[in-house]
């Protein structure tokens, strides 16, 4: 994944939109396919993967904000 510099609210909004598109394309598709197949185990796994991708994205931006403030 490439590094993105966020200098203002507009940059952040664009990053969030692109990151959300990526997450939905990757994880949402797996969840939809599992639901279509009515596979409860796969639904659970895909749902967990979707939640983890969202959490990872939030931590990614939080870590970037902390780095910008000079924290380690």
N, C-alpha and C positions, 0 to 999 in steps of 0.2 A: 504494500500500500504506500502510495506517495505521501510526502509531507505537504501539508497545506498551511499557509500562513493566514491567520484570521486577525484582521486589523480592526474590524468593526462589526456591528450587528448584522449588516447585510452580508458580509462574508460568512458569518456564522450561519445565517439562514440558508445560504446556498450550500454550504458544507452539509448541513443537517438534511436538506432535501436530497442531495446526491447520495449521502450515506444511507438514508432511509430507503431510497430506490434500490440500492445494492442489497440491503438486508432483505427486503421484500422479495426481490428477484431470486435470491439464493435460498433463504430459509422459508419464505412464504410459499414458494412453489412446492417444496417438500411437504409442508403441512397440508396444503390443498390436495396434493396427490394422496397422502395418507388418509385424509378425510373422505376423498372420493372412493378409495378402496375399502373404507370402513374398517381399517386395521387399527384397533385401539392402542396396541403397543407402538406402532409407528407414529400414530397421532401424538402420543405422549412424548416420544423421543424428538419428533419434529417441533413440537411446542416448546420443549425444553431448549432445543437448539436455537429457536427463534428468540426466546427470552435471554439466552446467553449472548447472542449476537447484539441484542439491544443493550444489555449491561456492558458488554465490551466496548461498544461505541461510546457510551456515556463515560466510561473510565478513560477512554482514549482522549476525549475532549477535556476532561477534568485534568488529566495528567499534563496535557498541553497548556492548560491555563496555569497550573502550578509551576511548570517550567518557566513560563513567561513572567511569573512573579519572583523568580529566583529561588524557589524552594526545590529541594531534592526529594 
